Amino acid sequence: MTNGTSTETPDYFLDSFPRDNFPRYVWTERPATLPAAVWTTETTHRDGQQGGLPLTAEQSLRIYDLLCQFTGESGAIRQAEFFVYRPSDRAALEGVMERYQAGAPIEPTTWIRAAAKDVELIKALGVRETGMLASASDYHTFHKFKPGGRQQAAQTYLDAVRLTLDAGIRPRLHLEDATRAPLDFMRPFIESVQALAASYGEALRPKFRVCDTMGLGLPYEDVELPRSIPRLFRTLIGMGLRSEDLEFHPHNDTGLIVANCLAAIRAGCAVINGTSLGKGERTGNAPLEMILLHLIGMGYYQESAPDFKALNALVDLYHDMGEGIPPKYPLYGRDAHRTRAGIHADGLNKFWWMYAPFDVPSLLGRPLEVSLTKDSGIAGLIFVIRQHMGIDLPKDDAGLTQVYAWLTTEFDNGRQTSIEWEELRPVVAQHIKPVAVSA
């Protein structure tokens, strides 16, 4: 160490943390199995509803419109799937199909059971593709059917696939519970589907959705099938399936949903199916906004990216529906970019990048915030006043000292809840003059 003026310059690792974008992956060696393009499909209108999200036809259309605004011309979300069993679901599907035919960017598809009677429901709807539930594990095939077993399940599915192909609709087989499914069922079944579809032409080439139904998949190469997500997708691609014909549909029961999605992509899967803002059954589906943030970091969507600010309206819509997202939900939760610690507030005052993962206001349209608690200190108060009044106050400002004394008294008297600007504003107006206090 030397005395005098420092000649050191900071290293902010701007290759990894660019000021104008989400954090970037700086590869030591780019994975050779990464698909040329990766995109998402969404299941809010199906698995979101199945998970308890109550949707009227009007709400479904509003969600679809907002997701189209989010997607724009990026191609980030390419399809949305719908139930067809209730009149409200069919009304939503019809409205979405009108929007898609008029140029909206997200194609509607349907979800049915792989059964002949369900195929009849979609023949006249005009959809080009349908998902078909094809449970793959013995947990399902031996207990959903009578007398049950793999052979009966496979034949039931194949009969429905044939009817779907005959109707000119592309089948997307949803391999339910794939992370507990034996490969010696999935391999011959997939081969049978491909053989059946071979004479129907390229436009009806089957897709396969790999479902981690109970969130049991693991993002590691060094565990055995069926739990290893990368091994599972490498095996399927090794069977001749194309990256773009594979989807991954995980759940978050054991907390690895984003890691599993990224492992699937790294292993060659081109499509992730999920919901925006983590809606879905039990612990939720893959949060598409988080997956897409990582995809941008990997180098995808450089020419046209989704507009993450558009999802703020979806946050508000869910709140108005009584289905608000948790306060600490990443990116869009009320507290996601809010600190209550004085040392963090002091850091925000000195160099706000210190406690921001990226340019949150510019990229998400959400502010960096401080809630005033007994731990916020005078630094938190300075930050809040600057945010709402546009002025910087020194820590020894007389008016600031008086406001802070009021704040301290509140908590010394046993207050447990935070103090927000609406309550603080008249106190600030009383002691910090003559600056006009904005709303």
Secondary structure, 3 states (H helix, E strand, C coil): CCCCCCCCCCCCCCCCCCCCCCCCCCCCCCCCCCCCCCEEEECHHHHHHHCCCCCCHHHHHHHHHHHHHHHCCCCCEEEEEECCCCHHHHHHHHHHHHHHHCCCCCEEEEEEECCHHHHHHHCCCCCCEEEEECCCCHHHHCCCCCCCCHHHHHHHHHHHHHHHHHCCCEEEEEECCHHHCCHHHHHHHHHHHHHHHHHHCHHHCCEEEEEECCCCCECCCCCCCCCEHHHHHHHHHHCCCCHHHEEEEEECCCCCHHHHHHHHHHCCCCEEEEEHHHCCCCCCEEEHHHHHHHHHHHCCCCCCCCCHHHHHHHHHHHHHCCCCCCCCCCCCCCCCCEECCHHHHHHHHHCHHHHCCCCHHHHHCCCCEECECCCCHHHHHHHHHHHHHCCCCCCCCHHHHHHHHHHHHHHHCCCCCCECHHHHHHHHHHHCCCCCCCC
